């Protein structure tokens, strides 16, 4: 039994997730996988709603912190994890199908050189159009992130039955940070970290010689990423001010480097492209035909909107000018 069904740890950081947590946990505990082989942590950040009451309906371990930082919550769970494999879910995620764990661990059990597996995002029956548009990209990259990061397809080196083997390099790591990690490989490299920095950890793994990953598209996750443009703007502003500008000097995973003239030209090229609108409109029409979904017409809207929101976030932060001074 233990060989066929290894222990898997899942961490779910929460803060006022009463509306989402029930569906997330049901998707885990309704899997065709032995319950005693699942170690599920709900790591709560001082919720004021009924999040903990929902969590207590399920066989989970509840941990507490008050850092107001989800990455801290994930790391607390990782430190306490006993599983052979470790995964984290946001509370607004659900696993697709009933054999999710079997599909995700198969490449890890088949090939010991594979350090982690990851899957793609899918849309459900009632998924809003904006979220469906984001799911055209398997890891929900909007156009600007597609422009500044490598695709999964660019790293695939071998097709297997049920998954694809991906070979990462220091300059080619897709931003697919939600991975089922082989704990024995990751833990020694990151045990001194206070926060679970999923994209930085990919860089650390590659630097440590672990550069083979498995992409398992058939497994799938429903991730309710954004509901509307207001929600999207808030997420992008938060990323700019709380993640990029606050931590650019220490982060290992970088979308671009302001020290490089070539990257500055690349940024300028994107800004011009986004404001031309017509090229993005043509691409949106093409996406709509390709996916048989009118949601592709969000392409020019999201392209321009996200670009301007990010620019606004940079221009209105005092940290931007400090950063530019250092770069100059």
C-alpha positions in Angstrom: 0.0 0.0 0.0 2.7 2.5 1.0 4.6 1.9 -2.3 1.5 2.3 -4.4 0.1 5.2 -2.4 2.9 7.4 -1.0 2.0 10.0 1.7 1.3 13.4 0.1 1.1 16.7 2.0 -1.2 19.5 0.8 -1.0 23.0 2.3 -3.9 25.4 2.0 -3.2 29.0 3.3 -6.4 30.7 4.3 -7.7 34.1 5.3 -11.5 34.6 5.3 -12.0 31.8 2.8 -15.4 30.5 4.1 -17.0 30.7 0.6 -14.2 28.8 -1.1 -12.7 26.3 1.3 -15.6 23.8 1.3 -15.2 23.1 -2.5 -11.5 23.0 -2.3 -11.4 20.4 0.5 -14.2 18.3 -1.1 -12.1 18.1 -4.3 -9.2 16.7 -2.2 -11.1 14.2 0.0 -13.3 12.9 -2.8 -10.3 11.6 -4.7 -9.8 7.9 -5.3 -6.8 8.0 -2.9 -6.5 6.6 0.6 -7.4 9.2 3.2 -4.6 8.0 5.5 -2.1 8.8 2.8 -3.2 12.5 2.6 -1.8 15.0 5.1 -3.7 18.2 4.6 -2.8 21.4 6.5 -5.1 24.4 6.6 -2.8 27.3 7.6 -5.0 30.1 8.8 -4.0 33.7 9.0 -6.5 34.9 11.6 -9.7 34.5 9.6 -12.7 36.5 11.0 -15.4 34.4 9.2 -16.3 30.7 9.4 -13.2 29.4 7.6 -12.1 27.3 10.6 -15.6 25.9 11.1 -15.5 24.7 7.5 -12.0 23.3 7.9 -13.1 21.3 11.0 -15.6 19.3 8.9 -12.7 17.5 7.2 -9.8 15.4 8.5 -7.3 18.3 8.3 -4.6 19.7 10.6 -5.1 23.3 11.4 -2.2 25.6 11.9 -2.2 29.3 12.8 -0.1 32.3 12.0 -0.7 36.1 11.9 1.9 37.3 9.3 -0.7 38.4 6.7 1.5 36.6 4.1 0.3 33.4 2.4 3.9 32.4 1.5 4.7 32.2 5.2 1.7 30.0 5.8 2.8 27.6 3.0 6.3 27.4 4.5 5.0 26.6 8.0 3.1 23.7 6.5 6.2 22.6 4.4 8.3 22.6 7.6 5.9 20.3 9.3 5.1 18.1 6.4 5.8 14.4 6.5 4.8 13.5 3.0 7.1 12.1 0.3 5.5 14.7 -1.9 4.4 18.3 -1.1 1.8 20.5 -2.8 0.0 23.7 -2.1 -3.5 24.8 -3.1 -5.1 28.2 -2.7 -8.6 28.0 -1.2 -10.1 29.1 -4.5 -8.8 26.0 -6.3 -10.3 22.6 -6.9 -8.7 19.4 -8.2 -10.1 18.1 -11.5 -11.4 14.5 -11.6 -11.1 11.7 -9.1 -7.6 10.3 -9.9 -5.6 13.6 -9.6 -3.0 12.3 -7.2 -2.3 9.1 -9.2 -1.8 11.2 -12.4 0.5 13.7 -10.7 2.7 11.1 -8.9 3.1 8.8 -11.8 6.0 10.6 -13.5 7.7 11.1 -10.1 7.5 7.4 -9.4 8.5 6.4 -12.9 11.5 8.6 -13.4 13.6 9.4 -10.3 15.3 12.3 -12.1 12.1 14.3 -12.2 12.0 16.6 -9.3 8.4 17.9 -9.5 5.2 17.7 -11.6 2.7 20.3 -12.4 -0.5 20.6 -14.3 -2.7 23.1 -16.2 -5.7 25.2 -15.3 -9.2 24.4 -16.7 -12.5 26.1 -16.9 -15.7 24.7 -15.4 -19.3 24.9 -16.6 -20.0 28.2 -14.9 -16.6 29.8 -15.4 -16.8 33.6 -16.1 -15.6 34.7 -19.5 -12.5 36.6 -18.2 -11.4 33.5 -16.3 -12.0 31.3 -19.4 -9.8 33.7 -21.3 -7.0 33.3 -18.8 -7.3 29.5 -19.0 -6.4 29.6 -22.7 -2.9 29.7 -21.4 -2.2 26.5 -19.3 -0.7 28.4 -16.4 -3.0 31.5 -16.6 -0.4 33.9 -18.0 -2.0 37.1 -19.3 -0.4 38.5 -22.5 2.3 40.6 -20.7 3.5 37.6 -18.7 3.5 35.4 -21.9 5.7 38.0 -23.5 8.2 38.1 -20.6 8.3 34.4 -19.7 9.0 31.1 -21.5 6.1 28.8 -22.3 5.8 25.2 -21.1 6.1 23.9 -24.7 9.5 25.5 -25.1 10.9 23.3 -22.4 9.4 19.9 -23.5 12.0 17.3 -24.4 10.1 14.1 -24.3 6.5 12.9 -24.7 5.4 10.2 -22.3 2.1 8.4 -21.7 0.2 10.9 -19.6 2.8 13.6 -19.2 5.6 15.5 -20.9 9.2 15.7 -19.6 10.4 19.3 -19.4 14.1 20.4 -19.2 14.6 23.7 -17.5 17.7 25.9 -17.7 18.6 29.0 -15.6 17.3 31.2 -18.5 14.2 29.1 -19.4 11.9 28.4 -16.5 8.2 28.7 -17.1 6.3 30.4 -14.2 4.5 27.3 -13.1 5.2 27.4 -9.4 2.4 25.3 -8.2 4.2 22.0 -8.2 3.9 18.6 -6.6 7.4 18.6 -5.2 9.7 15.7 -4.3 10.2 16.8 -0.7 13.6 15.0 -0.3 15.0 17.2 -3.1 13.5 20.6 -2.2 13.8 20.6 1.6 17.6 20.6 1.9 17.8 23.6 -0.5 15.2 25.8 1.1 14.8 24.8 4.7 16.2 28.1 6.0 13.6 30.1 4.1 10.8 31.8 6.0 8.5 32.0 3.0 7.6 29.5 0.4 8.6 31.4 -2.8 7.4 29.0 -5.4 9.0 30.6 -8.5 12.3 31.3 -6.7 12.3 27.7 -5.5 12.2 26.6 -9.2 15.4 28.6 -9.8 17.0 27.1 -6.7 16.2 23.6 -7.8 17.7 24.2 -11.3 20.8 25.8 -9.7 21.0 22.7 -7.5 21.1 20.4 -10.5 17.4 19.4 -10.4 16.2 20.5 -13.9 13.7 17.9 -15.0 10.0 18.5 -14.4 6.9 16.8 -15.6 3.9 18.5 -17.1 0.7 16.5 -16.6 -2.0 18.3 -18.5 -4.6 15.6 -17.9 -4.7 16.1 -14.1 -5.9 19.7 -14.1 -7.0 22.3 -11.6 -9.9 24.7 -11.5 -8.5 28.0 -10.2 -10.8 31.0 -9.9 -8.1 33.4 -10.7 -10.0 36.6 -11.5 -13.7 37.4 -11.7 -13.6 40.8 -13.3 -11.3 43.7 -14.3 -11.4 45.3 -10.9 -10.3 42.1 -9.3 -7.5 41.8 -11.9 -6.3 45.4 -11.3 -6.1 44.8 -7.5 -4.0 41.6 -8.1 -1.6 43.3 -10.5 -1.1 46.4 -8.3 -0.5 44.1 -5.3 2.1 42.1 -7.3 3.9 45.3 -8.3 4.0 47.0 -5.0 4.2 44.1 -2.5 6.2 41.6 -4.5 8.2 43.1 -7.3 9.2 46.5 -6.0 9.6 45.3 -2.4 11.7 42.2 -3.2 13.3 42.8 -6.6 16.8 42.8 -5.1 16.4 39.5 -3.4 14.2 37.5 -5.8 15.8 34.9 -7.9 13.0 34.6 -10.5 13.0 37.7 -12.6 10.6 38.7 -15.4 13.1 41.2 -16.7 16.3 42.9 -15.5 16.3 46.7 -15.5 20.1 46.6 -15.6 20.0 45.2 -19.1 19.5 47.6 -22.0 18.0 44.8 -24.0 15.3 44.3 -21.4 14.5 48.0 -21.3 14.0 47.9 -25.1 11.8 44.8 -24.7 9.6 46.7 -22.1 9.3 49.7 -24.4 8.4 47.4 -27.3 5.6 45.8 -25.3 4.2 49.2 -24.1 4.0 50.3 -27.8 2.4 47.0 -28.8 -0.2 47.2 -26.1 -1.3 50.7 -27.0 -1.6 50.0 -30.7 -4.6 47.8 -29.8 -5.2 46.6 -33.3 -2.5 43.8 -33.2 -3.9 42.5 -29.9 -7.4 42.6 -31.4 -6.4 40.4 -34.3 -4.8 38.0 -31.9 -8.0 38.0 -29.8 -10.1 37.1 -32.8 -7.6 34.3 -33.6 -7.8 33.0 -30.0 -11.6 33.0 -30.2 -11.6 30.9 -33.3 -8.9 28.6 -32.0 -10.7 27.9 -28.7 -14.3 28.2 -30.0 -15.0 30.8 -27.3 -15.7 34.5 -27.7 -13.7 35.1 -24.5 -10.7 35.5 -26.7 -11.9 39.0 -27.4 -10.7 40.0 -24.0 -7.2 39.9 -25.4 -6.9 43.6 -26.5 -8.7 44.7 -23.3 -6.5 42.7 -20.9 -3.4 43.6 -22.9 -3.9 47.3 -22.6 -5.6 47.3 -19.2 -2.9 45.2 -17.4 -0.1 47.1 -19.0 -1.4 50.5 -17.9 -2.3 49.2 -14.4 1.3 47.9 -14.0 2.7 51.2 -15.3 0.5 53.1 -12.9 1.7 50.9 -10.0 5.3 51.6 -10.9 4.8 55.4 -11.3 2.9 55.8 -8.1 5.3 54.0 -5.9 8.2 55.8 -4.3 10.2 52.5 -4.3 10.3 52.8 -8.1 12.4 55.9 -8.1 14.8 54.4 -5.4 15.2 51.3 -7.6 15.9 53.4 -10.7 18.4 55.5 -8.8 20.3 52.3 -7.9 20.1 51.0 -11.4 21.4 54.3 -12.8 
